[in-house]
Structure formats: structure tokens, C-alpha cells
């Protein structure tokens, strides 16, 4: 089944019956189906003794298409042995189970499961040798971020008591009517006794905890915290130490940087963290810093590094192990804080999730690329051997992917070019530019998820250029900061220079170029067609049309101050300067607009405002709103619709 789109001027509230329109199946439907056969691997953890690996794997219901997360383990001492599923349900029914964490001695595996009540996670622990599973908690609210104490006597979680919905800026925002009075739910640190299962909230009731780490002596936490609401105030979070017995929280660092991944030094005297300009919670990048556990001035341990560390762990050896984004690739490095040298352990054009043993002798990863779907691997860092073959029947439906580099206004810029399927150099092809979200993010070589319709365009016969323009990770903090107070200007110059690079070397038709993106990429799509007529078709997902009105509509406005330098009430001109609506009368490009109905990050009114302008100006468009969806589209049928609809839109205007 393929959606056949004609020139339209309209808005749709997309529903499942919309998917029934159209005619017979086309070849692209088989490609779209293959995308949804992917077993997603979302977490991996190697036991401290290096004997076992646990991971979380998705399973798609063949009837509804709904995804369920399941926990598996494998014994590294028995190569070739079949993975074993770990579950809280004695009947082996499928439930949403995730957040795996090993006890320090490697004998127990803790995880969350909603086996008792759908949608309500509880904490379970399994004895790996005996195979017995024990339920530890009976709470009402949201649980996340599970970890064991160093002595193995307790576990810690982040707990939002009585939370009516899953916390997080990507989730659908609540529908509010009547008198609006924002009720704030505070995510707190809680400690659970392993023997009794007793849960005690230890952090202050007015401090929203984002991330945390145990101290080596089991007496304190280091945490990033802010006043509620947490989804918004993460950008102004401070670094705290929290006494487990008293619950007292002491601020040890207040900084204009965004802070992520706080960890203790082995001697308990210092704390390390990643600090930098970050546009999204959980999508980390910056430099590695250390600060005394008693407070003081932080020290940048990776100054001027042409890369963006995004995860770290302070090893018992005193060295800091970290992963980083670098020049479109992913690397693993080892930092000795006594000197400036960084030892590179591994770099590859791929995507990576890493877990290591404390002695660094063994590790486990989830690894994937444009060429290979995600699988679990294990072994010494950089010497991994493949453990799973859950996606062994999947093969790329797109062509070769190459890392490109070009120069733009004196800066070196990197991006990925994905070739069309069955590429023939004697033919001329259309090109679609896909701009990543963020803006602080980076496209790496990765197997596309069901959210990433851009690579499916290569399967449909397009070149796809995925640039990492200024503002992206991978080239150091100065590059990430290069779009401050300059949204849409320097980064668009970088993108257009990349298009010129492709046109100069490959058989791309300059009259058949499109642009697409989601979130910041959606803004860049809306913006680009107001600045140039080079793009003949556009698909804008969850975009931003007007930074001035956006400031008062979104649920995470704190992220904007570091980028614009002031609030919209103090400097409206800097917001208007980068707003597509300011230049909307320049638009002539046919544009498909897509958005979730309850998106809090890039709210529906932004897309509506852009659509209204195109309607008024007579520019060809289509506007689709996905009901009850947030910033991340969750329902599989909605994701399928986006893939098919985007391909059909570009086919109708570029082929």
C-alpha cells in the first residue's frame, strides 16, 4: 500500500484509517516493512567479573506493531550458548522490562518490569545462579536510572512519586483545560535496601534530580539537580553532593555550562563530569571537567579537543575512560588526569553503547552502522567478538555511505552521503538534505531506526546528504558554540557548501534537490526555503516557525537562553532575526509539515503558524498532525505513515 499524494492545500488529523487510502503495494512498501523488522537494542551491561552480559531487546507484536522491551543475558564463559531471557513473569509473558544493572559481585541482575501492572514499573532482582526473581518495590510513580551501591547492600533509583505520566520532554504533554495551575512532580533519589526492599527517598523534596553517582564509601551521592519542573530546568542544573543518611544537599558547582554524567573519583576527593553547550537532555557533548568534592573551580581536562566526549567512567586505576563523537565517527579514549595526554583506544565509523568491567579487561557494546544493524559484541575494548545475531536477516536497502568533508567560511565541516540503491554513475539522481536535530547533535554511521525516514529515501532512489554543520558535536566546543545567536545563518552556509561539494563530484541534478529534518532539522527546513530557492521540495517535521512565539509555547524554554543570549522579553530582535516567519513571503517551495499533537518541545502551534502562512500565500503544502503524539512519534502506524508520506512527497516533486 502506498499513499498517493496530489497537490493539496489542507490539514489532516492523521489516524489509523488514513493508512488505508491508496492503491496496491509498491516496491517501497517492502523496504518500509524491512525497517520495522529491526530488533532494537537499547541497553547493554557487562557484569563486574566479566562473566555475563545483559542487554535490552525490543520485540514487535505482529498484530498491533507495538514494541515491548525484553531483558536477555549471555554467559561469556560459554561461547556459543544461547541467550537467556530474564523476566519478572513466571509464565514468560511479554512485559516492558528494562534498565539492567549488575550487583558488584556479578551474582544478581536488577531490572524494571511492569509485569504486575501494565505501565507501572517495579524493581526486580534475579539470582543468576538460582534463576529466582524477587520483586523489591511496590510504588506508584515513575522509576528510572537504576544502580547498585559499591558495597552491594543497596540500590538507588530516580523516583517520581505519583507521576501521572512518563517524565521527559519527548513524551506527550498533558492536555490542560480549565484554570491552569502547573503541578510540578519532583524526581527524587531513592535508596532501596537489598535485603528488605524498603525504599527511602533521600534527596530534598524540592530538588529535581537528573543524574547521580554513588560515592566510593557508600555515604553520599553526586548529582545534577535543579528546581522543578525538571524537563525545563535541566539547562540550569547545578552539581550537588547529597548525604544519604541526612538527605542534606550541598551545591558544589554552579556554572553556565550544561552538566552531564557526574562520577566520583576512586578516592572520593573529586568529581568528574561532562560540561558544555547542550541543546537536549541526554544528548551529551562537551569537555571533561573535574572539581573537588568539597566545591571550587572546575578544571577542564580536555581543553581545545577537536571532539565531543559524551560519556565517562572514572576507573579504579584513577584514569577516566570516555566515549566521544569525533569527525562523524565514534571513539573510545583513556584520560590520565595528571597530564594532558589522551590515549585513543578505538575509533570507528559507527554508533556505540559501551559497558566495561572495573579493571577494563573486558567490555560489551551495542554496535551498528549504515552497513550493519545493531548487535551485541563483547571482549577487550576494540577487540570485540559478535555475540548476537538478532538482526542477521537484515541487509541495507540503500547504497554505500561515505563520510564527506568540505570547507565552509574557513571551517572544516563533515557529513555523511548515502548513495541511492543500485547506484549507476551514468544516471542523474535527485538529492535530499537531511538536517539533524539538536542543534547540538551529530550524525554518525548508524542503522536507521523506525524514526529515521531519511535513509529510506536512499532506498527509494535518492542521494541523501546528512551534514554536521556548525553547532554540531564532533569538532570541539568552539564549533558547537559557533551558531550561538546565529541560528540559520552560518549553519545553512555550511549545508549549502556541502550541497555544492556533492554537485561538483557526483551525478546529482541541481534542479531536483529537497530538504528535510525533525525538531531543529524541522526549523532548518522551514528556514532554508525562506533563504534560498535551491530546494524544490521540503518535509518539515516538528519544526519551529517563529522563535518569538515559540518561547512562550514550549515546555523547555530554558534551553534558549544559552543560544540567544537573553530571553525573548529582553531581546526580541535576536529571536526575530532567525525566525522563518520573518521571511515567509520568500517561500515558493512545496512543503509537507508533520507534527505530534501534544509535542511540548516543538509545539503544534508552530507548525500551524507556518502552515497558515503557506495557505495564505498560496504555496503548495500538506499539513499532518499525529494525534496524542509527543516530540517522539511513538505509534508504529504513525511512523510508517511518516516514512511513506515523506517518500511520496519527494517523489511527487523531485522525480
Secondary structure, DSSP 4 states (H G I P E B T S, - for coil): ------S---EEEE-GGGGG-S-S--HHHHHHHHHTT---EEEEEE-TTSSEEEEEEEEE-TTT--EEEEEEEEETTSTTPPPEEE-S-TT-----EEEEEE-TTSSEEEEEEEEEETTEEEEEEEETTT--EEE----SEEEEEEEE-TTSSEEEEEEEET-SS--STTSPPPP--SS--PPPPPPEEEEEETTT--EEE-S-TT-EEEEEEE-TTSSEEEEEEESSPHHHHGGG-EEEEEETTT--EEEEE--SSEEEEEEE-TTSSEEEEEEE--SSTT---BEEEEEETT----EESSTT-SSEEEEEEE-TTS-EEEEEEETTEEEEEEE-TTSS-EEEEEEESSEEEEEE-TTSS-EEEEEE-SSS--EEEEESTT--EE---TTTT---SS--EEEEEEEETTEEEEEEEEPPTT--TTS-EEEEEEE-SSSS----S----TT-THHHHHHTT-EEEEEE-TTSSSS-HHHHGGGTT-TTTHHHHHHHHHHHHHHHHS-EEEEEEEEEEETHHHHHHHHHHHH-S--SEEEEES--S-HHHHHHH-S-THHHHHHHSS-TTT-HHHHHHT-GGGGGGG--SEEEEEEETT-SSS-HHHHHHHHHHHHHHT--EEEEEETT--SS---HHHHHHHHHHHHHHHHHHH-
